[in-house]
Amino acid sequence: MTTDFTFRADRKLSEVLSGGGFTLSAEVIPPRNGAEQVRILKDIEALIRAGAQFLAVTKGAGGSLRGGSLPIAQLIKERFGVPCIAHFTCRDLLPADIENQLMDHHLFGVRNILALRGDPPDGQPGWQTPAGGYSYAHELIRQIVSMNHGEYLRRANAPTAEAAGTASREKTDFCIGAAAYAEWPDETERIEFFRRKVEAGAHYGITDMLFDAEAYARFIELCRKHGLAVPVLPGTRLLRSREQVDRMTARFKVQVPRAMYDALPARDVDGEGSRRGVDLFMGFVERLRALGAPGIHVFVIGDVAGACDILTGLAWKKRKDKYSITES
């Protein structure tokens, strides 16, 4: 089951984002542990029908321990026929665990990875990386790149040729994404965090939740000044009310421009917030497109109806304006 705007399921996201069009995508969260998968599959189908050309599956927010990212990513690719990014976090893993889990992804045909350190668990301010683990995402990216070169960890009691490093090894074929923090307070750290990931081997970036097109423009200009040429996809979501923004600001520490905040109703009553939010969202996306963004990445976060509304509107505009090249 595909839409007019769907890319082939085996496409690498670096190719999709560098293709010169304007892509539509969405990010879903796996159901809580123990929950049925039926609901998430219905949500995925609705998002694709609305116009999502590819999807991403998170590992859960706030450091939560939530399974399902790999099987859901594989289902999206196989059942719905669209590319899918699987978020991969290394915060609790040792290099051997990382290699084993990435091989599971590769064997299931999931090649698009968003390489993340992962949030510390909520309520555990003293959490530390396990001994021998990685403290930064760029370390994870370097290990994935090594696997793409056919370089794997040495194993105890391995065959002689493997232990000596002379065995013929198959290379993995991962397309590696990285998080970009376009509004990180310190400008030097803002670009340094991303530079390390790109120099380690990241092929593309996705921003954290963003509502200021000019902040995106400033980040892209920083990337250019530092010679970072990978595509950076802005991530955002539909805003319905000032009440919602206040909750998000407290939880996610996002920044919403004052003009956008003031233009929203205090509360979403009788659909007013949805209508006004969609209008604001469309203007925001139009500005991002004018700035050269390769697409828009919608964080669903439980609001499937809202995500479908904006994807439907953007997909209709793509048909009307024909401002991107459709690929099958």
C-alpha positions, 0 to 999 in steps of 0.5 A: 500500500503506497501513496503518490508521494512514497519512495521505494522502501529500500531507499537510503535517506541520504539519497531521499533528502539530497534529491532536490525535492521537498519530502514529507515524513513523520516520527512515531513512538512505539506503544508502551511495553505490553500494549497491542500493536494494532493501534500503532499499525493503524496510525502508521497507515493513516500517516502514509495515506495522509502523505508521509513519504517515509517514517521514523520509529523512536526508542521512547522519550525521556530515556524510557525503556520501550521496545518495538523500534526494530520490528515496527521499522521492519513492518513499515518497510515490508508491509507498507512499502516505504523507507523507515528510520530506526532510532538506535540509542547506545546509552546502556550498551557496550560495543559488543551489544551494539554490534549484535543489535545492529546486525539484527537491524541489517538482517531485517533489512533496516538500513536507515539508522538515526544514531543517538546516545539516548536521553538519561532515564527520567528521575535519575540525575546521577545516571552515568554511561556504563564502563566501556560504553559510549558517552557521545553519539559520534562514538556510536557513529564511528562504530557503525561506519567501521561495520560499513567498512567490514571491520567488526569487533574481535571475538574471544575464541574466534577462528584463527583468520578472524582473530588475525584480522585476515578473514573476508568479512561482509560489509554492512550498508547503513545510512546514518543519521544524527540529531542536530540541535539547531537552538542549543544555547551556546553557538560553539557547542551547537555546531561542534556537537553536529560537526563531530557526528558528521566527521565521524560519518553521519550522512544526514541530520534531523533537528530536535523540535523546532518552530523558528524558521530563522533559527533553522536558517542560522544553523544551516549557515553555521554548517556551511561555514564549517564545511558540513554539507549533509542535508539537515531535516527540520523536525516540528509538530502541530501546535493547537493552543498556548496551553499546549505550548506551555506544557511542551516548553516545561517538558521538552524545553522547546522555544516557540517564537512569540508571534506564533505563541500569541497567534494561537488561542489560549485553549483548543476549543471546538477545533479553533486551535486546530484550524489556527494551528494548521494555518500557522504550520503551513506558513512556517513550512513555506518559509522553511522550504524557501530557506532550502530545507529538504523537507519537513519531519513531523513529530506525532507525539500522540496527535495522529489526527493533527499530524494527518491534517498537516500532512494532507494539506502539504501533500495537496500543496505538492500536487498543486504546486508540483514543487518536488519530484515524485519518485517511486 
